[in-house]
Amino acid sequence: MADPMRIRAALSGEETTVRVLMSHPMEPGTRKDASGALIPAHFIKDVEATHNGKTVLKAVFSGAVSQNPFLSFKFKGGAKGDKIVVKWVDNKSDSRTDEAAIA
């Protein structure tokens, strides 16, 4: 299973800024190994973030995103201590879910 995501969420005025660092190889499927064989594609395809159970972000990634992707977004309506949950699913049906509280 993938390493935990590093999630930071901070409230500033009315906006909550969420920063997420995901651990994933993000292999596009177009590179070759030392012997010349194609390395199979393995990348995050869907990302969803929720705030207290309500979706605040949905994203679709592709093999064009770099290894260990970083994602930052803002939303309104958060409060200190509220829970942010981030989940990703990759093209091999592996998934990871982690959460953090708004500071």
VODRENSE-943286 format. One line per field, with one value per residue: x, y, z of N, C-alpha, C, O in turn; residue number from 1. Coordinates in steps of 0.05 Angstrom, whole numbers. Layout:
n.xx = c(X; ...)
n.yy = c(Y; ...)
n.zz = c(Z; ...)
ca.xx = c(X; ...)
ca.yy = c(Y; ...)
ca.zz = c(Z; ...)
c.xx = c(X; ...)
c.yy = c(Y; ...)
c.zz = c(Z; ...)
o.xx = c(X; ...)
o.yy = c(Y; ...)
o.zz = c(Z; ...)
resi = c(NUM; ...)
This chain:
n.xx = c(17; 7; 47; 26; -13; 9; -25; -45; -86; -109; -143; -159; -186; -245; -232; -208; -147; -121; -69; -38; 5; 18; 40; 63; 82; 67; 72; 74; 69; 95; 149; 212; 247; 314; 324; 295; 241; 172; 151; 98; 37; 20; -16; -47; -116; -165; -184; -212; -236; -264; -303; -324; -357; -379; -368; -314; -276; -263; -221; -189; -135; -78; -29; 7; 19; 67; 112; 96; 52; 33; -19; -59; -112; -169; -226; -290; -324; -304; -284; -243; -216; -252; -261; -221; -221; -183; -182; -154; -155; -123; -102; -98; -134; -118; -122; -122; -136; -136; -138; -145; -147; -174; -132)
n.yy = c(-24; 46; 101; 143; 202; 269; 317; 383; 431; 496; 550; 615; 674; 671; 630; 564; 534; 479; 433; 380; 325; 272; 204; 169; 130; 147; 130; 138; 101; 104; 104; 70; 12; -8; -50; -38; -50; -30; 6; -10; 29; 66; 103; 156; 166; 187; 236; 257; 304; 315; 355; 350; 308; 329; 338; 376; 380; 350; 314; 295; 258; 243; 203; 243; 272; 289; 247; 231; 271; 339; 376; 433; 470; 514; 528; 552; 558; 525; 507; 514; 453; 422; 364; 342; 300; 262; 225; 179; 142; 95; 75; 20; 4; 10; 45; 101; 132; 188; 233; 299; 351; 417; 471)
n.zz = c(0; -11; 15; 70; 55; 59; 90; 98; 126; 130; 161; 138; 148; 113; 80; 69; 61; 30; 28; -5; -6; -45; -45; -97; -154; -207; -262; -331; -373; -420; -418; -423; -397; -377; -411; -455; -455; -448; -391; -351; -347; -289; -251; -212; -220; -204; -157; -96; -50; 13; 58; 121; 102; 56; -13; -36; -74; -136; -178; -239; -257; -300; -335; -344; -300; -251; -212; -144; -133; -119; -91; -86; -59; -49; -7; 15; 78; 117; 184; 243; 265; 237; 194; 140; 86; 41; -17; -63; -126; -166; -234; -229; -194; -141; -79; -34; 27; 68; 125; 155; 204; 203; 216)
ca.xx = c(0; 22; 53; 5; -12; 14; -47; -46; -109; -108; -164; -150; -210; -267; -222; -191; -127; -113; -45; -36; 27; 12; 63; 55; 102; 56; 85; 56; 65; 109; 178; 223; 267; 341; 325; 279; 213; 156; 143; 68; 25; 10; -19; -72; -134; -187; -179; -236; -233; -290; -303; -347; -374; -388; -347; -305; -259; -260; -201; -181; -107; -70; -1; 23; 25; 93; 114; 90; 39; 26; -45; -67; -138; -182; -255; -302; -343; -291; -279; -221; -224; -267; -246; -216; -214; -174; -180; -147; -157; -106; -112; -96; -155; -107; -132; -112; -153; -125; -153; -132; -165; -167; -119)
ca.yy = c(0; 71; 116; 162; 229; 291; 336; 406; 449; 519; 570; 642; 688; 653; 609; 542; 525; 451; 424; 351; 312; 243; 187; 151; 130; 162; 120; 144; 78; 110; 102; 43; 5; -11; -70; -28; -57; -9; 4; -8; 53; 64; 131; 164; 176; 202; 248; 270; 315; 322; 371; 341; 291; 343; 340; 403; 378; 326; 319; 272; 259; 225; 196; 266; 285; 279; 228; 244; 296; 359; 388; 454; 482; 530; 527; 568; 544; 509; 518; 501; 428; 406; 343; 341; 273; 261; 197; 176; 116; 95; 59; -8; 2; 15; 70; 111; 153; 200; 256; 318; 371; 444; 485)
ca.zz = c(0; -13; 39; 76; 44; 78; 86; 115; 121; 148; 157; 138; 142; 106; 62; 79; 42; 35; 13; -3; -20; -48; -52; -118; -176; -229; -286; -353; -391; -445; -414; -426; -377; -388; -433; -477; -452; -437; -363; -351; -335; -261; -243; -199; -240; -191; -130; -84; -23; 26; 83; 137; 86; 31; -33; -42; -97; -152; -199; -255; -265; -321; -333; -349; -274; -241; -189; -118; -140; -98; -98; -67; -67; -28; -7; 36; 95; 137; 211; 256; 277; 217; 182; 111; 78; 14; -27; -91; -137; -190; -256; -222; -173; -115; -69; -9; 40; 92; 134; 172; 215; 195; 237)
c.xx = c(18; 27; 30; 9; -5; -7; -45; -70; -108; -130; -151; -174; -233; -258; -205; -173; -118; -90; -42; -12; 22; 36; 53; 75; 93; 71; 66; 51; 79; 139; 186; 244; 294; 342; 308; 249; 197; 149; 113; 59; 15; 9; -46; -90; -156; -178; -205; -229; -260; -284; -328; -367; -384; -365; -340; -286; -261; -241; -196; -152; -102; -40; 18; 30; 50; 91; 109; 76; 32; 1; -51; -93; -149; -212; -265; -321; -331; -288; -257; -231; -240; -249; -245; -207; -206; -171; -172; -150; -139; -116; -110; -116; -143; -119; -120; -130; -139; -141; -136; -153; -155; -155; -124)
c.yy = c(25; 84; 135; 189; 248; 313; 358; 423; 471; 539; 598; 659; 669; 629; 589; 534; 497; 445; 394; 341; 282; 228; 167; 153; 146; 155; 123; 121; 83; 107; 73; 38; 1; -30; -61; -36; -34; -15; 8; 18; 47; 92; 135; 175; 193; 211; 261; 279; 322; 338; 363; 325; 303; 346; 370; 404; 351; 332; 293; 277; 241; 218; 220; 281; 272; 260; 244; 271; 313; 373; 409; 466; 497; 526; 545; 551; 526; 523; 502; 475; 410; 386; 345; 313; 274; 232; 198; 147; 116; 76; 29; -14; 3; 42; 77; 132; 162; 224; 274; 337; 399; 458; 515)
c.zz = c(0; 14; 45; 62; 66; 72; 107; 107; 141; 140; 158; 129; 137; 89; 77; 56; 49; 16; 17; -19; -21; -56; -72; -141; -201; -255; -310; -373; -418; -443; -417; -404; -392; -411; -457; -476; -439; -408; -363; -337; -307; -251; -229; -221; -228; -163; -121; -56; -12; 52; 98; 120; 60; 12; -38; -66; -110; -174; -213; -264; -288; -316; -337; -323; -263; -217; -163; -121; -115; -109; -77; -78; -43; -30; 16; 53; 116; 163; 224; 269; 258; 204; 152; 105; 48; 6; -56; -99; -162; -211; -252; -199; -145; -105; -42; 1; 65; 100; 152; 183; 207; 220; 235)
o.xx = c(40; 12; 16; 32; -13; -5; -42; -73; -107; -134; -136; -182; -239; -273; -189; -182; -109; -90; -42; -8; 20; 52; 38; 85; 110; 82; 44; 31; 75; 153; 171; 257; 296; 359; 306; 234; 208; 143; 104; 71; 4; 29; -65; -82; -165; -167; -218; -217; -277; -264; -350; -391; -395; -344; -357; -280; -260; -243; -198; -146; -119; -28; 42; 44; 54; 70; 117; 87; 26; -1; -49; -96; -141; -223; -249; -332; -345; -290; -252; -252; -243; -225; -266; -188; -221; -158; -182; -149; -141; -137; -119; -114; -157; -125; -107; -139; -130; -156; -115; -175; -131; -166; -115)
o.yy = c(25; 80; 143; 197; 244; 325; 353; 429; 467; 545; 604; 659; 653; 610; 596; 528; 492; 451; 385; 349; 269; 237; 149; 174; 157; 173; 113; 121; 67; 109; 54; 56; 6; -28; -76; -28; -20; -38; 28; 27; 25; 104; 120; 190; 212; 196; 275; 264; 334; 335; 369; 328; 289; 356; 385; 425; 330; 353; 271; 297; 224; 226; 217; 301; 248; 259; 267; 291; 302; 381; 404; 471; 493; 520; 551; 531; 513; 547; 479; 475; 386; 390; 350; 303; 284; 216; 214; 128; 135; 63; 13; -35; -4; 59; 60; 149; 146; 235; 265; 340; 403; 457; 530)
o.zz = c(10; 33; 26; 57; 89; 51; 131; 83; 165; 117; 175; 106; 154; 85; 94; 34; 71; -8; 40; -42; 0; -73; -66; -147; -215; -269; -309; -387; -436; -463; -415; -395; -416; -429; -476; -494; -422; -400; -373; -318; -302; -242; -233; -238; -241; -148; -136; -40; -26; 65; 89; 123; 43; 20; -45; -76; -96; -187; -202; -277; -295; -297; -333; -324; -265; -204; -161; -113; -94; -132; -53; -101; -21; -52; 35; 43; 131; 165; 217; 282; 263; 201; 139; 117; 32; 20; -72; -83; -178; -207; -268; -186; -126; -121; -29; -14; 81; 84; 163; 171; 203; 242; 252)
resi = c(1; 2; 3; 4; 5; 6; 7; 8; 9; 10; 11; 12; 13; 14; 15; 16; 17; 18; 19; 20; 21; 22; 23; 24; 25; 26; 27; 28; 29; 30; 31; 32; 33; 34; 35; 36; 37; 38; 39; 40; 41; 42; 43; 44; 45; 46; 47; 48; 49; 50; 51; 52; 53; 54; 55; 56; 57; 58; 59; 60; 61; 62; 63; 64; 65; 66; 67; 68; 69; 70; 71; 72; 73; 74; 75; 76; 77; 78; 79; 80; 81; 82; 83; 84; 85; 86; 87; 88; 89; 90; 91; 92; 93; 94; 95; 96; 97; 98; 99; 100; 101; 102; 103)
